[in-house]
Amino acid sequence: AASRNGHTGIVQDLLSHGADINAQGGKCGNALQAAAAHGKEHIVKLLLEKGADPNVQGGDYGNALLAAVAKGSKPIVKLLL
């Protein structure tokens, strides 16, 4: 939910406390896909900088890149390529 809603501080806190950056779960599959699907470019960038795998499969869109394409977010697509 923190990634989907763009809560940078919460995402940073979770990661600093050892949260699995590629953990699977929820409708969007993982945090990176959730951020991509909801247009949260700053969260996508943060997660990638912290080592999120853009190729992780799962969720409604299959992966973060397909989520960004489906939502028409060119800046996020560029980050993920």
CNS distance restraints for C-alpha pairs under 8 A (distance, minus, plus):
assign (resid   1 and name CA) (resid   5 and name CA) 5.97 0.50 0.50
assign (resid   1 and name CA) (resid  34 and name CA) 8.00 0.50 0.50
assign (resid   2 and name CA) (resid   6 and name CA) 6.00 0.50 0.50
assign (resid   2 and name CA) (resid   7 and name CA) 5.04 0.50 0.50
assign (resid   2 and name CA) (resid   8 and name CA) 7.49 0.50 0.50
assign (resid   2 and name CA) (resid  10 and name CA) 6.22 0.50 0.50
assign (resid   2 and name CA) (resid  11 and name CA) 6.01 0.50 0.50
assign (resid   3 and name CA) (resid   7 and name CA) 6.22 0.50 0.50
assign (resid   3 and name CA) (resid   8 and name CA) 7.52 0.50 0.50
assign (resid   3 and name CA) (resid  11 and name CA) 6.51 0.50 0.50
assign (resid   3 and name CA) (resid  31 and name CA) 5.55 0.50 0.50
assign (resid   3 and name CA) (resid  32 and name CA) 7.25 0.50 0.50
assign (resid   3 and name CA) (resid  34 and name CA) 6.22 0.50 0.50
assign (resid   3 and name CA) (resid  35 and name CA) 5.09 0.50 0.50
assign (resid   3 and name CA) (resid  40 and name CA) 7.53 0.50 0.50
assign (resid   3 and name CA) (resid  43 and name CA) 6.26 0.50 0.50
assign (resid   4 and name CA) (resid  31 and name CA) 7.21 0.50 0.50
assign (resid   4 and name CA) (resid  34 and name CA) 4.91 0.50 0.50
assign (resid   4 and name CA) (resid  35 and name CA) 4.70 0.50 0.50
assign (resid   4 and name CA) (resid  37 and name CA) 7.68 0.50 0.50
assign (resid   4 and name CA) (resid  38 and name CA) 5.85 0.50 0.50
assign (resid   4 and name CA) (resid  40 and name CA) 7.06 0.50 0.50
assign (resid   5 and name CA) (resid  35 and name CA) 7.55 0.50 0.50
assign (resid   5 and name CA) (resid  38 and name CA) 7.57 0.50 0.50
assign (resid   5 and name CA) (resid  40 and name CA) 7.53 0.50 0.50
assign (resid   6 and name CA) (resid  35 and name CA) 7.12 0.50 0.50
assign (resid   6 and name CA) (resid  40 and name CA) 5.66 0.50 0.50
assign (resid   6 and name CA) (resid  42 and name CA) 7.61 0.50 0.50
assign (resid   6 and name CA) (resid  43 and name CA) 6.18 0.50 0.50
assign (resid   7 and name CA) (resid  11 and name CA) 6.29 0.50 0.50
assign (resid   7 and name CA) (resid  43 and name CA) 7.88 0.50 0.50
assign (resid   8 and name CA) (resid  12 and name CA) 6.13 0.50 0.50
assign (resid   8 and name CA) (resid  42 and name CA) 7.85 0.50 0.50
assign (resid   8 and name CA) (resid  43 and name CA) 6.44 0.50 0.50
assign (resid   9 and name CA) (resid  13 and name CA) 6.10 0.50 0.50
assign (resid  10 and name CA) (resid  14 and name CA) 6.10 0.50 0.50
assign (resid  11 and name CA) (resid  15 and name CA) 6.23 0.50 0.50
assign (resid  12 and name CA) (resid  16 and name CA) 6.05 0.50 0.50
assign (resid  13 and name CA) (resid  17 and name CA) 6.22 0.50 0.50
assign (resid  14 and name CA) (resid  18 and name CA) 6.56 0.50 0.50
assign (resid  14 and name CA) (resid  19 and name CA) 5.38 0.50 0.50
assign (resid  15 and name CA) (resid  19 and name CA) 4.90 0.50 0.50
assign (resid  15 and name CA) (resid  20 and name CA) 7.26 0.50 0.50
assign (resid  15 and name CA) (resid  21 and name CA) 6.92 0.50 0.50
assign (resid  21 and name CA) (resid  31 and name CA) 7.15 0.50 0.50
assign (resid  21 and name CA) (resid  47 and name CA) 7.36 0.50 0.50
assign (resid  21 and name CA) (resid  50 and name CA) 7.96 0.50 0.50
assign (resid  21 and name CA) (resid  51 and name CA) 7.42 0.50 0.50
assign (resid  21 and name CA) (resid  52 and name CA) 5.70 0.50 0.50
assign (resid  22 and name CA) (resid  30 and name CA) 6.17 0.50 0.50
assign (resid  22 and name CA) (resid  31 and name CA) 7.03 0.50 0.50
assign (resid  22 and name CA) (resid  32 and name CA) 7.76 0.50 0.50
assign (resid  22 and name CA) (resid  52 and name CA) 5.96 0.50 0.50
assign (resid  22 and name CA) (resid  53 and name CA) 6.66 0.50 0.50
assign (resid  22 and name CA) (resid  56 and name CA) 7.33 0.50 0.50
assign (resid  23 and name CA) (resid  30 and name CA) 5.85 0.50 0.50
assign (resid  23 and name CA) (resid  31 and name CA) 7.53 0.50 0.50
assign (resid  24 and name CA) (resid  29 and name CA) 5.19 0.50 0.50
assign (resid  24 and name CA) (resid  30 and name CA) 4.89 0.50 0.50
assign (resid  24 and name CA) (resid  58 and name CA) 7.40 0.50 0.50
assign (resid  25 and name CA) (resid  29 and name CA) 4.86 0.50 0.50
assign (resid  25 and name CA) (resid  30 and name CA) 5.87 0.50 0.50
assign (resid  25 and name CA) (resid  59 and name CA) 7.63 0.50 0.50
assign (resid  26 and name CA) (resid  30 and name CA) 7.08 0.50 0.50
assign (resid  26 and name CA) (resid  59 and name CA) 7.07 0.50 0.50
assign (resid  27 and name CA) (resid  59 and name CA) 5.39 0.50 0.50
assign (resid  27 and name CA) (resid  60 and name CA) 6.03 0.50 0.50
assign (resid  28 and name CA) (resid  33 and name CA) 5.72 0.50 0.50
assign (resid  28 and name CA) (resid  34 and name CA) 5.06 0.50 0.50
assign (resid  28 and name CA) (resid  37 and name CA) 7.63 0.50 0.50
assign (resid  28 and name CA) (resid  58 and name CA) 7.29 0.50 0.50
assign (resid  28 and name CA) (resid  59 and name CA) 4.29 0.50 0.50
assign (resid  28 and name CA) (resid  60 and name CA) 5.57 0.50 0.50
assign (resid  28 and name CA) (resid  61 and name CA) 6.99 0.50 0.50
assign (resid  29 and name CA) (resid  33 and name CA) 6.57 0.50 0.50
assign (resid  29 and name CA) (resid  34 and name CA) 7.26 0.50 0.50
assign (resid  29 and name CA) (resid  57 and name CA) 7.56 0.50 0.50
assign (resid  29 and name CA) (resid  58 and name CA) 4.85 0.50 0.50
assign (resid  29 and name CA) (resid  59 and name CA) 3.69 0.50 0.50
assign (resid  29 and name CA) (resid  60 and name CA) 7.09 0.50 0.50
assign (resid  29 and name CA) (resid  62 and name CA) 7.95 0.50 0.50
assign (resid  29 and name CA) (resid  63 and name CA) 7.87 0.50 0.50
assign (resid  30 and name CA) (resid  34 and name CA) 6.19 0.50 0.50
assign (resid  30 and name CA) (resid  58 and name CA) 7.50 0.50 0.50
assign (resid  30 and name CA) (resid  59 and name CA) 7.26 0.50 0.50
assign (resid  31 and name CA) (resid  35 and name CA) 6.17 0.50 0.50
assign (resid  32 and name CA) (resid  36 and name CA) 6.13 0.50 0.50
assign (resid  32 and name CA) (resid  43 and name CA) 7.75 0.50 0.50
assign (resid  32 and name CA) (resid  44 and name CA) 5.88 0.50 0.50
assign (resid  32 and name CA) (resid  47 and name CA) 6.53 0.50 0.50
assign (resid  32 and name CA) (resid  48 and name CA) 7.98 0.50 0.50
assign (resid  32 and name CA) (resid  52 and name CA) 7.00 0.50 0.50
assign (resid  32 and name CA) (resid  54 and name CA) 7.18 0.50 0.50
assign (resid  32 and name CA) (resid  64 and name CA) 6.02 0.50 0.50
assign (resid  33 and name CA) (resid  37 and name CA) 5.93 0.50 0.50
assign (resid  33 and name CA) (resid  59 and name CA) 7.81 0.50 0.50
assign (resid  33 and name CA) (resid  61 and name CA) 7.88 0.50 0.50
assign (resid  33 and name CA) (resid  63 and name CA) 5.99 0.50 0.50
assign (resid  33 and name CA) (resid  64 and name CA) 3.98 0.50 0.50
assign (resid  33 and name CA) (resid  65 and name CA) 7.62 0.50 0.50
assign (resid  33 and name CA) (resid  67 and name CA) 6.37 0.50 0.50
assign (resid  34 and name CA) (resid  38 and name CA) 6.22 0.50 0.50
assign (resid  34 and name CA) (resid  64 and name CA) 7.54 0.50 0.50
assign (resid  35 and name CA) (resid  39 and name CA) 6.13 0.50 0.50
assign (resid  35 and name CA) (resid  40 and name CA) 4.95 0.50 0.50
assign (resid  35 and name CA) (resid  41 and name CA) 7.12 0.50 0.50
assign (resid  35 and name CA) (resid  43 and name CA) 6.12 0.50 0.50
assign (resid  35 and name CA) (resid  44 and name CA) 5.82 0.50 0.50
assign (resid  36 and name CA) (resid  40 and name CA) 6.08 0.50 0.50
assign (resid  36 and name CA) (resid  41 and name CA) 6.91 0.50 0.50
assign (resid  36 and name CA) (resid  44 and name CA) 6.30 0.50 0.50
assign (resid  36 and name CA) (resid  64 and name CA) 5.78 0.50 0.50
assign (resid  36 and name CA) (resid  65 and name CA) 7.43 0.50 0.50
assign (resid  36 and name CA) (resid  67 and name CA) 5.97 0.50 0.50
assign (resid  36 and name CA) (resid  68 and name CA) 5.14 0.50 0.50
assign (resid  36 and name CA) (resid  73 and name CA) 7.98 0.50 0.50
assign (resid  36 and name CA) (resid  76 and name CA) 6.53 0.50 0.50
assign (resid  37 and name CA) (resid  64 and name CA) 7.27 0.50 0.50
assign (resid  37 and name CA) (resid  67 and name CA) 4.88 0.50 0.50
assign (resid  37 and name CA) (resid  68 and name CA) 5.56 0.50 0.50
assign (resid  37 and name CA) (resid  70 and name CA) 7.80 0.50 0.50
assign (resid  37 and name CA) (resid  71 and name CA) 6.30 0.50 0.50
assign (resid  38 and name CA) (resid  71 and name CA) 7.83 0.50 0.50
assign (resid  39 and name CA) (resid  68 and name CA) 7.47 0.50 0.50
assign (resid  39 and name CA) (resid  71 and name CA) 7.72 0.50 0.50
assign (resid  39 and name CA) (resid  73 and name CA) 6.61 0.50 0.50
assign (resid  39 and name CA) (resid  76 and name CA) 7.43 0.50 0.50
assign (resid  40 and name CA) (resid  44 and name CA) 6.36 0.50 0.50
assign (resid  41 and name CA) (resid  45 and name CA) 6.16 0.50 0.50
assign (resid  41 and name CA) (resid  75 and name CA) 7.28 0.50 0.50
assign (resid  41 and name CA) (resid  76 and name CA) 5.80 0.50 0.50
assign (resid  42 and name CA) (resid  46 and name CA) 6.18 0.50 0.50
assign (resid  43 and name CA) (resid  47 and name CA) 6.03 0.50 0.50
assign (resid  44 and name CA) (resid  48 and name CA) 6.15 0.50 0.50
assign (resid  44 and name CA) (resid  76 and name CA) 7.24 0.50 0.50
assign (resid  44 and name CA) (resid  79 and name CA) 7.81 0.50 0.50
assign (resid  45 and name CA) (resid  49 and name CA) 6.13 0.50 0.50
assign (resid  45 and name CA) (resid  79 and name CA) 7.05 0.50 0.50
assign (resid  46 and name CA) (resid  50 and name CA) 6.22 0.50 0.50
assign (resid  47 and name CA) (resid  51 and name CA) 6.34 0.50 0.50
assign (resid  47 and name CA) (resid  52 and name CA) 5.31 0.50 0.50
assign (resid  48 and name CA) (resid  52 and name CA) 4.84 0.50 0.50
assign (resid  48 and name CA) (resid  53 and name CA) 7.16 0.50 0.50
assign (resid  48 and name CA) (resid  54 and name CA) 7.56 0.50 0.50
assign (resid  54 and name CA) (resid  63 and name CA) 7.07 0.50 0.50
assign (resid  54 and name CA) (resid  64 and name CA) 6.05 0.50 0.50
assign (resid  54 and name CA) (resid  65 and name CA) 7.18 0.50 0.50
assign (resid  54 and name CA) (resid  80 and name CA) 6.53 0.50 0.50
assign (resid  55 and name CA) (resid  63 and name CA) 6.31 0.50 0.50
assign (resid  55 and name CA) (resid  64 and name CA) 7.39 0.50 0.50
assign (resid  56 and name CA) (resid  63 and name CA) 6.03 0.50 0.50
assign (resid  56 and name CA) (resid  64 and name CA) 7.84 0.50 0.50
assign (resid  57 and name CA) (resid  62 and name CA) 5.23 0.50 0.50
assign (resid  57 and name CA) (resid  63 and name CA) 4.94 0.50 0.50
assign (resid  58 and name CA) (resid  62 and name CA) 4.82 0.50 0.50
assign (resid  58 and name CA) (resid  63 and name CA) 6.07 0.50 0.50
assign (resid  59 and name CA) (resid  63 and name CA) 7.09 0.50 0.50
assign (resid  61 and name CA) (resid  66 and name CA) 5.76 0.50 0.50
assign (resid  61 and name CA) (resid  67 and name CA) 5.15 0.50 0.50
assign (resid  61 and name CA) (resid  70 and name CA) 7.90 0.50 0.50
assign (resid  62 and name CA) (resid  66 and name CA) 6.52 0.50 0.50
assign (resid  62 and name CA) (resid  67 and name CA) 7.46 0.50 0.50
assign (resid  63 and name CA) (resid  67 and name CA) 6.36 0.50 0.50
assign (resid  64 and name CA) (resid  68 and name CA) 6.26 0.50 0.50
assign (resid  64 and name CA) (resid  80 and name CA) 7.63 0.50 0.50
assign (resid  65 and name CA) (resid  69 and name CA) 6.20 0.50 0.50
assign (resid  65 and name CA) (resid  76 and name CA) 7.92 0.50 0.50
assign (resid  65 and name CA) (resid  77 and name CA) 6.01 0.50 0.50
assign (resid  65 and name CA) (resid  80 and name CA) 6.06 0.50 0.50
assign (resid  65 and name CA) (resid  81 and name CA) 7.75 0.50 0.50
assign (resid  66 and name CA) (resid  70 and name CA) 5.99 0.50 0.50
assign (resid  67 and name CA) (resid  71 and name CA) 6.26 0.50 0.50
assign (resid  68 and name CA) (resid  72 and name CA) 6.06 0.50 0.50
assign (resid  68 and name CA) (resid  73 and name CA) 5.25 0.50 0.50
assign (resid  68 and name CA) (resid  74 and name CA) 7.39 0.50 0.50
assign (resid  68 and name CA) (resid  76 and name CA) 6.11 0.50 0.50
assign (resid  68 and name CA) (resid  77 and name CA) 5.70 0.50 0.50
assign (resid  69 and name CA) (resid  73 and name CA) 6.21 0.50 0.50
assign (resid  69 and name CA) (resid  74 and name CA) 7.34 0.50 0.50
assign (resid  69 and name CA) (resid  77 and name CA) 6.48 0.50 0.50
assign (resid  73 and name CA) (resid  77 and name CA) 6.23 0.50 0.50
assign (resid  74 and name CA) (resid  78 and name CA) 6.17 0.50 0.50
assign (resid  75 and name CA) (resid  79 and name CA) 6.44 0.50 0.50
assign (resid  76 and name CA) (resid  80 and name CA) 6.27 0.50 0.50
assign (resid  77 and name CA) (resid  81 and name CA) 6.28 0.50 0.50
